[in-house]
Amino acid sequence: MAAAHQVPEPSPADLERIKKLLRRIDPGVTWGAQQTLDVWVVEQRARLDQQMSERIRAASWVLVAATFGLVVCTAGLIWATLAH
């Protein structure tokens, strides 16, 4: 398994799927290893972008909740100060 900062190698199933995809695009063209790798890299990039978006979304909701908590605490402190 690749380390967290490394992209894994394409599996044989990935390569076969991409070759089928490229043949559907233009069956008359002989697609090479570079085109197959290009498609695989784009797929990996899209997958990583989706993961990053999910992390940003989760972090944003945590910040919203923390901000709401601070607003509630601040309102409580103001109320406690004015109550005396």
Biopython code that builds the backbone (N, CA, C, O; Angstrom):
import numpy as np
from Bio.PDB.StructureBuilder import StructureBuilder

atoms = [
    (1, "MET", "N", (0.845, -1.187, 0.000)),
    (1, "MET", "CA", (0.000, 0.000, 0.000)),
    (1, "MET", "C", (0.883, 1.240, 0.000)),
    (1, "MET", "O", (1.910, 1.283, 0.677)),
    (2, "ALA", "N", (0.483, 2.231, -0.752)),
    (2, "ALA", "CA", (1.268, 3.455, -0.865)),
    (2, "ALA", "C", (1.100, 4.307, 0.389)),
    (2, "ALA", "O", (0.067, 4.263, 1.057)),
    (3, "ALA", "N", (2.136, 5.083, 0.693)),
    (3, "ALA", "CA", (2.051, 6.005, 1.816)),
    (3, "ALA", "C", (1.010, 7.071, 1.504)),
    (3, "ALA", "O", (0.599, 7.230, 0.354)),
    (4, "ALA", "N", (0.588, 7.796, 2.528)),
    (4, "ALA", "CA", (-0.484, 8.790, 2.360)),
    (4, "ALA", "C", (-0.125, 9.857, 1.325)),
    (4, "ALA", "O", (-1.017, 10.398, 0.671)),
    (5, "HIS", "N", (1.139, 10.165, 1.167)),
    (5, "HIS", "CA", (1.546, 11.216, 0.241)),
    (5, "HIS", "C", (1.876, 10.678, -1.154)),
    (5, "HIS", "O", (2.253, 11.448, -2.037)),
    (6, "GLN", "N", (1.737, 9.370, -1.359)),
    (6, "GLN", "CA", (2.044, 8.776, -2.648)),
    (6, "GLN", "C", (0.768, 8.298, -3.331)),
    (6, "GLN", "O", (-0.171, 7.840, -2.680)),
    (7, "VAL", "N", (0.756, 8.414, -4.635)),
    (7, "VAL", "CA", (-0.363, 7.907, -5.421)),
    (7, "VAL", "C", (-0.082, 6.442, -5.727)),
    (7, "VAL", "O", (1.028, 6.102, -6.137)),
    (8, "PRO", "N", (-1.067, 5.571, -5.535)),
    (8, "PRO", "CA", (-0.828, 4.150, -5.809)),
    (8, "PRO", "C", (-0.645, 3.897, -7.304)),
    (8, "PRO", "O", (-1.001, 4.728, -8.140)),
    (9, "GLU", "N", (-0.090, 2.747, -7.615)),
    (9, "GLU", "CA", (0.064, 2.369, -9.024)),
    (9, "GLU", "C", (-1.282, 1.906, -9.559)),
    (9, "GLU", "O", (-2.109, 1.391, -8.806)),
    (10, "PRO", "N", (-1.506, 2.088, -10.861)),
    (10, "PRO", "CA", (-2.765, 1.605, -11.430)),
    (10, "PRO", "C", (-2.808, 0.075, -11.397)),
    (10, "PRO", "O", (-1.819, -0.603, -11.676)),
    (11, "SER", "N", (-3.969, -0.433, -11.052)),
    (11, "SER", "CA", (-4.131, -1.883, -11.010)),
    (11, "SER", "C", (-4.371, -2.402, -12.428)),
    (11, "SER", "O", (-4.725, -1.629, -13.318)),
    (12, "PRO", "N", (-4.183, -3.697, -12.642)),
    (12, "PRO", "CA", (-4.492, -4.257, -13.964)),
    (12, "PRO", "C", (-5.954, -4.017, -14.369)),
    (12, "PRO", "O", (-6.252, -3.802, -15.544)),
    (13, "ALA", "N", (-6.848, -4.055, -13.395)),
    (13, "ALA", "CA", (-8.272, -3.781, -13.687)),
    (13, "ALA", "C", (-8.446, -2.338, -14.148)),
    (13, "ALA", "O", (-9.209, -2.077, -15.078)),
    (14, "ASP", "N", (-7.745, -1.393, -13.508)),
    (14, "ASP", "CA", (-7.804, 0.014, -13.931)),
    (14, "ASP", "C", (-7.325, 0.160, -15.372)),
    (14, "ASP", "O", (-7.969, 0.817, -16.190)),
    (15, "LEU", "N", (-6.196, -0.456, -15.668)),
    (15, "LEU", "CA", (-5.619, -0.335, -17.008)),
    (15, "LEU", "C", (-6.549, -0.915, -18.070)),
    (15, "LEU", "O", (-6.719, -0.328, -19.138)),
    (16, "GLU", "N", (-7.145, -2.059, -17.778)),
    (16, "GLU", "CA", (-8.054, -2.689, -18.737)),
    (16, "GLU", "C", (-9.303, -1.829, -18.958)),
    (16, "GLU", "O", (-9.758, -1.658, -20.089)),
    (17, "ARG", "N", (-9.852, -1.289, -17.859)),
    (17, "ARG", "CA", (-11.028, -0.425, -17.960)),
    (17, "ARG", "C", (-10.733, 0.820, -18.789)),
    (17, "ARG", "O", (-11.550, 1.235, -19.611)),
    (18, "ILE", "N", (-9.566, 1.411, -18.569)),
    (18, "ILE", "CA", (-9.190, 2.620, -19.315)),
    (18, "ILE", "C", (-8.957, 2.290, -20.786)),
    (18, "ILE", "O", (-9.342, 3.064, -21.662)),
    (19, "LYS", "N", (-8.332, 1.150, -21.064)),
    (19, "LYS", "CA", (-8.118, 0.751, -22.463)),
    (19, "LYS", "C", (-9.451, 0.573, -23.181)),
    (19, "LYS", "O", (-9.594, 0.972, -24.337)),
    (20, "LYS", "N", (-10.434, -0.028, -22.495)),
    (20, "LYS", "CA", (-11.769, -0.175, -23.092)),
    (20, "LYS", "C", (-12.400, 1.186, -23.347)),
    (20, "LYS", "O", (-13.035, 1.402, -24.378)),
    (21, "LEU", "N", (-12.221, 2.089, -22.411)),
    (21, "LEU", "CA", (-12.757, 3.439, -22.572)),
    (21, "LEU", "C", (-12.140, 4.125, -23.784)),
    (21, "LEU", "O", (-12.851, 4.730, -24.586)),
    (22, "LEU", "N", (-10.839, 4.036, -23.917)),
    (22, "LEU", "CA", (-10.160, 4.684, -25.040)),
    (22, "LEU", "C", (-10.567, 4.043, -26.371)),
    (22, "LEU", "O", (-10.696, 4.744, -27.375)),
    (23, "ARG", "N", (-10.770, 2.733, -26.392)),
    (23, "ARG", "CA", (-11.213, 2.075, -27.630)),
    (23, "ARG", "C", (-12.618, 2.528, -28.009)),
    (23, "ARG", "O", (-12.935, 2.632, -29.194)),
    (24, "ARG", "N", (-13.472, 2.800, -27.006)),
    (24, "ARG", "CA", (-14.806, 3.308, -27.311)),
    (24, "ARG", "C", (-14.756, 4.720, -27.861)),
    (24, "ARG", "O", (-15.589, 5.102, -28.683)),
    (25, "ILE", "N", (-13.775, 5.497, -27.408)),
    (25, "ILE", "CA", (-13.646, 6.873, -27.906)),
    (25, "ILE", "C", (-13.326, 6.863, -29.395)),
    (25, "ILE", "O", (-13.961, 7.569, -30.178)),
    (26, "ASP", "N", (-12.348, 6.069, -29.777)),
    (26, "ASP", "CA", (-11.978, 5.960, -31.195)),
    (26, "ASP", "C", (-11.326, 4.606, -31.424)),
    (26, "ASP", "O", (-10.135, 4.437, -31.165)),
    (27, "PRO", "N", (-12.106, 3.633, -31.912)),
    (27, "PRO", "CA", (-11.549, 2.287, -32.100)),
    (27, "PRO", "C", (-10.467, 2.216, -33.174)),
    (27, "PRO", "O", (-9.705, 1.250, -33.217)),
    (28, "GLY", "N", (-10.389, 3.218, -34.034)),
    (28, "GLY", "CA", (-9.402, 3.181, -35.104)),
    (28, "GLY", "C", (-8.021, 3.655, -34.682)),
    (28, "GLY", "O", (-7.067, 3.552, -35.452)),
    (29, "VAL", "N", (-7.909, 4.164, -33.481)),
    (29, "VAL", "CA", (-6.641, 4.704, -32.994)),
    (29, "VAL", "C", (-5.975, 3.671, -32.098)),
    (29, "VAL", "O", (-6.645, 2.989, -31.322)),
    (30, "THR", "N", (-4.672, 3.557, -32.203)),
    (30, "THR", "CA", (-3.915, 2.717, -31.287)),
    (30, "THR", "C", (-3.466, 3.608, -30.139)),
    (30, "THR", "O", (-2.569, 4.438, -30.283)),
    (31, "TRP", "N", (-4.112, 3.412, -28.998)),
    (31, "TRP", "CA", (-3.796, 4.227, -27.832)),
    (31, "TRP", "C", (-2.572, 3.651, -27.137)),
    (31, "TRP", "O", (-2.440, 2.435, -26.993)),
    (32, "GLY", "N", (-1.692, 4.520, -26.714)),
    (32, "GLY", "CA", (-0.455, 4.077, -26.075)),
    (32, "GLY", "C", (-0.513, 4.174, -24.565)),
    (32, "GLY", "O", (-1.526, 4.546, -23.973)),
    (33, "ALA", "N", (0.602, 3.827, -23.971)),
    (33, "ALA", "CA", (0.712, 3.846, -22.514)),
    (33, "ALA", "C", (0.556, 5.258, -21.963)),
    (33, "ALA", "O", (0.000, 5.443, -20.880)),
    (34, "GLN", "N", (1.040, 6.252, -22.695)),
    (34, "GLN", "CA", (0.949, 7.630, -22.203)),
    (34, "GLN", "C", (-0.505, 8.068, -22.076)),
    (34, "GLN", "O", (-0.876, 8.686, -21.078)),
    (35, "GLN", "N", (-1.333, 7.759, -23.067)),
    (35, "GLN", "CA", (-2.741, 8.142, -23.006)),
    (35, "GLN", "C", (-3.456, 7.402, -21.873)),
    (35, "GLN", "O", (-4.299, 7.976, -21.183)),
    (36, "THR", "N", (-3.116, 6.136, -21.688)),
    (36, "THR", "CA", (-3.711, 5.361, -20.604)),
    (36, "THR", "C", (-3.326, 5.966, -19.255)),
    (36, "THR", "O", (-4.170, 6.119, -18.373)),
    (37, "LEU", "N", (-2.061, 6.304, -19.104)),
    (37, "LEU", "CA", (-1.599, 6.916, -17.862)),
    (37, "LEU", "C", (-2.247, 8.280, -17.657)),
    (37, "LEU", "O", (-2.610, 8.623, -16.532)),
    (38, "ASP", "N", (-2.397, 9.053, -18.709)),
    (38, "ASP", "CA", (-3.040, 10.366, -18.600)),
    (38, "ASP", "C", (-4.460, 10.245, -18.056)),
    (38, "ASP", "O", (-4.859, 11.005, -17.173)),
    (39, "VAL", "N", (-5.220, 9.289, -18.583)),
    (39, "VAL", "CA", (-6.590, 9.088, -18.110)),
    (39, "VAL", "C", (-6.581, 8.661, -16.649)),
    (39, "VAL", "O", (-7.377, 9.157, -15.851)),
    (40, "TRP", "N", (-5.689, 7.750, -16.295)),
    (40, "TRP", "CA", (-5.619, 7.274, -14.918)),
    (40, "TRP", "C", (-5.263, 8.402, -13.962)),
    (40, "TRP", "O", (-5.837, 8.499, -12.877)),
    (41, "VAL", "N", (-4.324, 9.256, -14.353)),
    (41, "VAL", "CA", (-3.919, 10.383, -13.510)),
    (41, "VAL", "C", (-5.090, 11.352, -13.329)),
    (41, "VAL", "O", (-5.305, 11.863, -12.230)),
    (42, "VAL", "N", (-5.837, 11.602, -14.385)),
    (42, "VAL", "CA", (-7.004, 12.485, -14.273)),
    (42, "VAL", "C", (-8.022, 11.883, -13.302)),
    (42, "VAL", "O", (-8.600, 12.606, -12.490)),
    (43, "GLU", "N", (-8.244, 10.573, -13.377)),
    (43, "GLU", "CA", (-9.163, 9.912, -12.447)),
    (43, "GLU", "C", (-8.686, 10.059, -11.004)),
    (43, "GLU", "O", (-9.477, 10.353, -10.108)),
    (44, "GLN", "N", (-7.392, 9.852, -10.787)),
    (44, "GLN", "CA", (-6.846, 9.975, -9.433)),
    (44, "GLN", "C", (-6.992, 11.394, -8.918)),
    (44, "GLN", "O", (-7.327, 11.614, -7.754)),
    (45, "ARG", "N", (-6.740, 12.342, -9.782)),
    (45, "ARG", "CA", (-6.858, 13.750, -9.413)),
    (45, "ARG", "C", (-8.286, 14.090, -9.037)),
    (45, "ARG", "O", (-8.516, 14.801, -8.059)),
    (46, "ALA", "N", (-9.257, 13.590, -9.805)),
    (46, "ALA", "CA", (-10.670, 13.828, -9.503)),
    (46, "ALA", "C", (-11.048, 13.192, -8.169)),
    (46, "ALA", "O", (-11.781, 13.791, -7.383)),
    (47, "ARG", "N", (-10.550, 11.981, -7.910)),
    (47, "ARG", "CA", (-10.837, 11.305, -6.639)),
    (47, "ARG", "C", (-10.266, 12.094, -5.461)),
    (47, "ARG", "O", (-10.932, 12.252, -4.438)),
    (48, "LEU", "N", (-9.045, 12.585, -5.602)),
    (48, "LEU", "CA", (-8.428, 13.360, -4.533)),
    (48, "LEU", "C", (-9.154, 14.693, -4.330)),
    (48, "LEU", "O", (-9.300, 15.154, -3.198)),
    (49, "ASP", "N", (-9.608, 15.311, -5.419)),
    (49, "ASP", "CA", (-10.382, 16.548, -5.314)),
    (49, "ASP", "C", (-11.686, 16.319, -4.556)),
    (49, "ASP", "O", (-12.090, 17.157, -3.749)),
    (50, "GLN", "N", (-12.345, 15.191, -4.810)),
    (50, "GLN", "CA", (-13.578, 14.870, -4.093)),
    (50, "GLN", "C", (-13.306, 14.659, -2.603)),
    (50, "GLN", "O", (-14.069, 15.130, -1.759)),
    (51, "GLN", "N", (-12.237, 13.964, -2.285)),
    (51, "GLN", "CA", (-11.880, 13.753, -0.878)),
    (51, "GLN", "C", (-11.589, 15.080, -0.189)),
    (51, "GLN", "O", (-12.016, 15.307, 0.943)),
    (52, "MET", "N", (-10.861, 15.953, -0.876)),
    (52, "MET", "CA", (-10.529, 17.248, -0.308)),
    (52, "MET", "C", (-11.788, 18.084, -0.091)),
    (52, "MET", "O", (-11.910, 18.767, 0.926)),
    (53, "SER", "N", (-12.710, 18.037, -1.026)),
    (53, "SER", "CA", (-13.959, 18.780, -0.884)),
    (53, "SER", "C", (-14.759, 18.281, 0.314)),
    (53, "SER", "O", (-15.346, 19.080, 1.044)),
    (54, "GLU", "N", (-14.786, 16.973, 0.521)),
    (54, "GLU", "CA", (-15.490, 16.413, 1.675)),
    (54, "GLU", "C", (-14.856, 16.873, 2.984)),
    (54, "GLU", "O", (-15.562, 17.204, 3.936)),
    (55, "ARG", "N", (-13.547, 16.893, 3.031)),
    (55, "ARG", "CA", (-12.859, 17.339, 4.246)),
    (55, "ARG", "C", (-13.134, 18.813, 4.515)),
    (55, "ARG", "O", (-13.362, 19.208, 5.659)),
    (56, "ILE", "N", (-13.114, 19.621, 3.467)),
    (56, "ILE", "CA", (-13.392, 21.048, 3.631)),
    (56, "ILE", "C", (-14.832, 21.258, 4.099)),
    (56, "ILE", "O", (-15.100, 22.102, 4.954)),
    (57, "ARG", "N", (-15.764, 20.472, 3.522)),
    (57, "ARG", "CA", (-17.167, 20.591, 3.923)),
    (57, "ARG", "C", (-17.325, 20.243, 5.401)),
    (57, "ARG", "O", (-18.002, 20.963, 6.135)),
    (58, "ALA", "N", (-16.710, 19.151, 5.845)),
    (58, "ALA", "CA", (-16.810, 18.744, 7.251)),
    (58, "ALA", "C", (-16.183, 19.796, 8.167)),
    (58, "ALA", "O", (-16.754, 20.136, 9.203)),
    (59, "ALA", "N", (-15.025, 20.306, 7.793)),
    (59, "ALA", "CA", (-14.361, 21.327, 8.608)),
    (59, "ALA", "C", (-15.198, 22.602, 8.668)),
    (59, "ALA", "O", (-15.240, 23.268, 9.703)),
    (60, "SER", "N", (-15.855, 22.941, 7.582)),
    (60, "SER", "CA", (-16.702, 24.137, 7.565)),
    (60, "SER", "C", (-17.867, 23.996, 8.538)),
    (60, "SER", "O", (-18.206, 24.942, 9.248)),
    (61, "TRP", "N", (-18.482, 22.811, 8.569)),
    (61, "TRP", "CA", (-19.590, 22.601, 9.507)),
    (61, "TRP", "C", (-19.104, 22.632, 10.950)),
    (61, "TRP", "O", (-19.820, 23.108, 11.830)),
    (62, "VAL", "N", (-17.909, 22.137, 11.205)),
    (62, "VAL", "CA", (-17.350, 22.217, 12.558)),
    (62, "VAL", "C", (-17.149, 23.678, 12.949)),
    (62, "VAL", "O", (-17.435, 24.064, 14.082)),
    (63, "LEU", "N", (-16.659, 24.486, 12.018)),
    (63, "LEU", "CA", (-16.484, 25.918, 12.302)),
    (63, "LEU", "C", (-17.819, 26.614, 12.535)),
    (63, "LEU", "O", (-17.915, 27.492, 13.393)),
    (64, "VAL", "N", (-18.845, 26.235, 11.787)),
    (64, "VAL", "CA", (-20.177, 26.814, 11.992)),
    (64, "VAL", "C", (-20.674, 26.472, 13.394)),
    (64, "VAL", "O", (-21.187, 27.339, 14.102)),
    (65, "ALA", "N", (-20.523, 25.220, 13.793)),
    (65, "ALA", "CA", (-20.973, 24.804, 15.126)),
    (65, "ALA", "C", (-20.191, 25.524, 16.225)),
    (65, "ALA", "O", (-20.768, 25.941, 17.229)),
    (66, "ALA", "N", (-18.887, 25.668, 16.035)),
    (66, "ALA", "CA", (-18.066, 26.361, 17.027)),
    (66, "ALA", "C", (-18.464, 27.837, 17.120)),
    (66, "ALA", "O", (-18.532, 28.397, 18.214)),
    (67, "THR", "N", (-18.722, 28.451, 15.988)),
    (67, "THR", "CA", (-19.147, 29.848, 15.980)),
    (67, "THR", "C", (-20.481, 30.005, 16.702)),
    (67, "THR", "O", (-20.663, 30.936, 17.487)),
    (68, "PHE", "N", (-21.406, 29.099, 16.438)),
    (68, "PHE", "CA", (-22.698, 29.136, 17.122)),
    (68, "PHE", "C", (-22.503, 28.987, 18.628)),
    (68, "PHE", "O", (-23.145, 29.688, 19.410)),
    (69, "GLY", "N", (-21.627, 28.086, 19.031)),
    (69, "GLY", "CA", (-21.339, 27.908, 20.451)),
    (69, "GLY", "C", (-20.767, 29.172, 21.078)),
    (69, "GLY", "O", (-21.134, 29.538, 22.195)),
    (70, "LEU", "N", (-19.881, 29.830, 20.369)),
    (70, "LEU", "CA", (-19.317, 31.086, 20.879)),
    (70, "LEU", "C", (-20.378, 32.173, 20.994)),
    (70, "LEU", "O", (-20.361, 32.958, 21.942)),
    (71, "VAL", "N", (-21.294, 32.225, 20.044)),
    (71, "VAL", "CA", (-22.377, 33.213, 20.102)),
    (71, "VAL", "C", (-23.245, 32.955, 21.325)),
    (71, "VAL", "O", (-23.607, 33.888, 22.042)),
    (72, "VAL", "N", (-23.577, 31.694, 21.564)),
    (72, "VAL", "CA", (-24.396, 31.345, 22.731)),
    (72, "VAL", "C", (-23.662, 31.700, 24.026)),
    (72, "VAL", "O", (-24.259, 32.270, 24.940)),
    (73, "CYS", "N", (-22.389, 31.370, 24.108)),
    (73, "CYS", "CA", (-21.603, 31.708, 25.309)),
    (73, "CYS", "C", (-21.514, 33.213, 25.518)),
    (73, "CYS", "O", (-21.651, 33.694, 26.643)),
    (74, "THR", "N", (-21.289, 33.945, 24.460)),
    (74, "THR", "CA", (-21.193, 35.399, 24.555)),
    (74, "THR", "C", (-22.529, 35.986, 25.006)),
    (74, "THR", "O", (-22.560, 36.871, 25.861)),
    (75, "ALA", "N", (-23.623, 35.501, 24.442)),
    (75, "ALA", "CA", (-24.945, 35.985, 24.862)),
    (75, "ALA", "C", (-25.176, 35.654, 26.326)),
    (75, "ALA", "O", (-25.729, 36.473, 27.060)),
    (76, "GLY", "N", (-24.763, 34.468, 26.768)),
    (76, "GLY", "CA", (-24.907, 34.124, 28.188)),
    (76, "GLY", "C", (-24.098, 35.018, 29.084)),
    (76, "GLY", "O", (-24.568, 35.414, 30.151)),
    (77, "LEU", "N", (-22.879, 35.350, 28.675)),
    (77, "LEU", "CA", (-22.041, 36.259, 29.479)),
    (77, "LEU", "C", (-22.643, 37.658, 29.539)),
    (77, "LEU", "O", (-22.625, 38.299, 30.590)),
    (78, "ILE", "N", (-23.170, 38.128, 28.428)),
    (78, "ILE", "CA", (-23.813, 39.439, 28.412)),
    (78, "ILE", "C", (-25.035, 39.430, 29.331)),
    (78, "ILE", "O", (-25.237, 40.361, 30.111)),
    (79, "TRP", "N", (-25.834, 38.390, 29.239)),
    (79, "TRP", "CA", (-27.026, 38.284, 30.092)),
    (79, "TRP", "C", (-26.628, 38.228, 31.568)),
    (79, "TRP", "O", (-27.254, 38.882, 32.403)),
    (80, "ALA", "N", (-25.582, 37.444, 31.897)),
    (80, "ALA", "CA", (-25.134, 37.320, 33.273)),
    (80, "ALA", "C", (-24.587, 38.647, 33.792)),
    (80, "ALA", "O", (-24.758, 38.977, 34.966)),
    (81, "THR", "N", (-23.933, 39.400, 32.922)),
    (81, "THR", "CA", (-23.379, 40.693, 33.333)),
    (81, "THR", "C", (-24.490, 41.696, 33.571)),
    (81, "THR", "O", (-24.446, 42.449, 34.543)),
    (82, "LEU", "N", (-25.467, 41.717, 32.712)),
    (82, "LEU", "CA", (-26.563, 42.680, 32.844)),
    (82, "LEU", "C", (-27.542, 42.276, 33.948)),
    (82, "LEU", "O", (-28.265, 43.131, 34.460)),
    (83, "ALA", "N", (-27.583, 41.012, 34.321)),
    (83, "ALA", "CA", (-28.505, 40.551, 35.348)),
    (83, "ALA", "C", (-28.090, 41.009, 36.747)),
    (83, "ALA", "O", (-28.920, 41.063, 37.654)),
    (84, "HIS", "N", (-26.840, 41.331, 36.918)),
    (84, "HIS", "CA", (-26.370, 41.750, 38.255)),
    (84, "HIS", "C", (-26.420, 43.213, 38.374)),
    (84, "HIS", "O", (-26.066, 43.760, 39.419)),
]
sb = StructureBuilder()
sb.init_structure("model")
sb.init_model(0)
sb.init_chain("A")
sb.init_seg("    ")
for serial, (resi, resn, name, xyz) in enumerate(atoms, 1):
    if name == "N":
        sb.init_residue(resn, " ", resi, " ")
    sb.init_atom(name, np.array(xyz, "f"), 0.0, 1.0, " ", f" {name:<3s}", serial, name[0])
structure = sb.get_structure()
